[in-house]
Amino acid sequence: MQGKKTGGRVAGTPNRLTKELRTVLRDMIAAELDALPTTLEGLPPKERLDVVIKLLPFCLPKVNAVKSD
């Protein structure tokens, strides 16, 4: 016999801590994106290219090879 759950969050209600953490992370990422051009200018060309290559998957979708039958 199982008891009925009482109290706690209603189903579908986001966790307050998770919501706050997402807000903090979103603000931090926005600040870093604003500073990115200046940061890239200060890097040597090879490092700059490495950073750009690592960021590409977040900007462009991956292309899948198309096979013809």
N, C-alpha and C positions, 0 to 999 in steps of 0.2 A: 504494500500500500504506500503510495507516494503522497506526500503532502502538497498543498498548493503553495506556489511561490507567492510571497507577499513582499512588498517593498522593492527597493532597487530601481533601476532605470526601466523605462518603458521600452519594449522592443523597438529597435530602429533609432533610438536616441543616441547620438554620438557621445563618446567618452569625452568629458571636459578636458582632461589632460591631453588627450590626443589632439583635440581641436586647438588647444593653446600651443602645443608643440608644432603643429602644422603652420600656424600663423607665424611663429618665431622663425621657423625654417624658410618660409616663403619670403619674409622680410630680409633675411640674411642673403638668400639667393638673389633677390632683386638688387640689393646693394652691390653684390659681387658682379652681377651682369652689367651694372652701370659703370663699374670700375674696370671691366675687362679690356676695353680698347687701350687704356693707359697702361695696364699691366702688360699687355702683349707688346706694346711699343718698347718696353724696357727689357724684353727678353732677346737673347741672341736668335738669329734666324732659324736655326735648327730646333731650338726649344719652342719657338713660336709656332712652327709647323707641327710639331708634336702635339701641342695643345689644341690647335685647330683640328687636327685629325681625330683626336679623342673626343672633341665636341660634335663632330659631324653626325654621328648616329642620332644625336638628340635633335638635329635640325632637319635632316633629310631622311626619308624612308629608305630602307634597304631594298635593293632591286634584286628580284629573283630571276634566275635564268629561265628562259622560255624554251621548251623543247618542242620541236615540230615532229609530227609523226610521219 
